[in-house]
Amino acid sequence: MHTRDLFNLTGKTALVTGGSRGLGKEIAIALGEVGAKVAITARREPGLSDTRRELEGMGIECLPVLADVSEVQDVRRAVQETLDRWGRIDILVNNAGVVWALPPEDMPLDRWDYVMNINARGTFICCQEVGKEMIKRKTGNIINISSSLGLSAVDPKSGQFIAYQASKAAVVIMAKQLAVEWAVHNIRVNVIAPSFLATRLTNIRIEKSGENMLRWIPMARIGRADEIRGPAVFLASEASSYMTGQVIVLDGGTTVW
């Protein structure tokens, strides 16, 4: 196989949760540009429709599905609609996520549950439901989107994200355990852990705390949202065929301290 072909996803089908905006949209574009058909989920219809039109305008075949990943029936419906459309799911990207920023001592438990239900529970539900189909086919590729904040503590001056950090740490260990248990089925499970890349969701926090964030980033800049595209394609493709249970950290060097 030519090296260039290692990154080719022609004929593959991907399901990207939270794919209507931010990092999920960047990942959906990246996978589509190298040949994959892409199903995207979101909890709100307008964003889904807009992103579908944008992807189709780029020549990417796209299926939008309205779904809340923390609800089992929503996930099952998204999986079934993807299977009905294309007959297979080769790649699952668990990107859907939320954040709630408060000091630990002030975090309401209902907000803790809200973050954990979408980020951790939702990721597990998607892994479980798509994993069943991948096990049947004896092949599959899962990418969990964690965060560098789920790997190490963060300066409180940059933000206080205890629930988000706990949920994203759960996403990492989940991937490692699934990688061990599902390797026998030829299913690979890996993680991308970005820091606060510049998206609509993070820009408010960057504007508020960006100067302090930069103190901890050896590369001395905030990452661009589109910088997640390369790692996503790498992990989704044959370029990473002997890689499972691993974490790619995309943080400008922050976690090397």
Secondary structure, 3 states (H helix, E strand, C coil): CCHHHHHCCCCCEEEECCCCCHHHHHHHHHHHHCCCEEEEEECCHHHHHHHHHHHHHCCCCEEEEECCCCCHHHHHHHHHHHHHHHCCCCEEEECCCCCCCECHHHCCHHHHHHHHHHHHHHHHHHHHHHHHHHHHHCCEEEEEECCHHHCCCCCHHHCCEHHHHHHHHHHHHHHHHHHHHHHHHCEEEEEEEECCCECHHHHHHHHHHHHHHHHCCCCCCCCEHHHHHHHHHHHHCHHHCCCCCCEEEECCCHHHC
